[in-house]
Amino acid sequence: MLAVSAPAAAQAPADLMAGCIGIARDADRLACFDAALAKVSPQARAASEARAVETARLKAAEAAAEAEAKRDSFGAEGVAARGEKRFAPPPGEMQEVETAITEVLTNSSGLGVFLLENGQLWKQADTARLPNVRVGDRVKLTRGPLGGYKLNFLKQKGWVLVKRVR
């Protein structure tokens, strides 16, 4: 009886591992082999437990590093790279458009609203005094370094900050 059980015990790891061979994902297949071997070998079981502890420690350290990186980058979404290219526009992006005013309006707050010949509608975003602006005056819209826009009145040599409405 003892002789029969020894080959059966020796056969068990092979039977356990046979089911692992068909697993497609490498990590899952390796985990299956590790689990099968840990069932029959005390050394493999100890190594598997130590690996599980180390894996948990590494995941915790990675999560802590990720949390620290998020904390360090808080509020930096709008901050450009420092140095001479700090305010450089992204490559290929238009920086200005020259057009004419087709209509000048005033909103309920007394600020200017400008309809341009290209169909865009812009409203004044600051409280600067408007120069004497007329229909047909040429203007240049320029992108500011921090994301705002300026409406430059070419004839009057003045400008106001604006925000696009449509």
Steps between C-alpha positions, in 0.01 A plus 500: 500500500789732579660437160179592319450826687855626431459498118155651543647785708776547245237513226295770675721802407494398135122465509470838671732666247331341198206732548733803489640430154188616317486846664574766238608798713858464623437649844195279560684188379797575729266555795337163427838322493604674824176396672533141380858472621415667834246223567771229501821678605552675836789705352281612208219587741736712713640672190147565371395654832813717509432612141140588592624714791757674278241557226264660750782721631592608146137580414466708817823688421382560143163629621676732749732631225203558269312687774807715568538577128134604481543718809816660354330574167185650654419831332779465244269417209517853363863566578721490193857378506735749656776669305517701181221303331263548793253707300569346160183393319446138407639427152254550216249699704374833359602796712306781335217575260444830321143586403248786505216594732151460349304599810576662837261441789495572871384238750299568818823557693610772260776287347562471127380209289653467155371311197782444254490448122612138548176434697661480843342679796730628775414683822720731700649324804654800677365841599739705290348799324427425135644729235261644243436177308295494179368240261767420242796570732780247461589298810753235588417224748811368672545212740654606833781303664276371779207396282296821475429706187552865410300693244736759352336795325743577217372848417459619860820340636320355802396157619268319740497151643226289344334160534344313210124454520449310173 
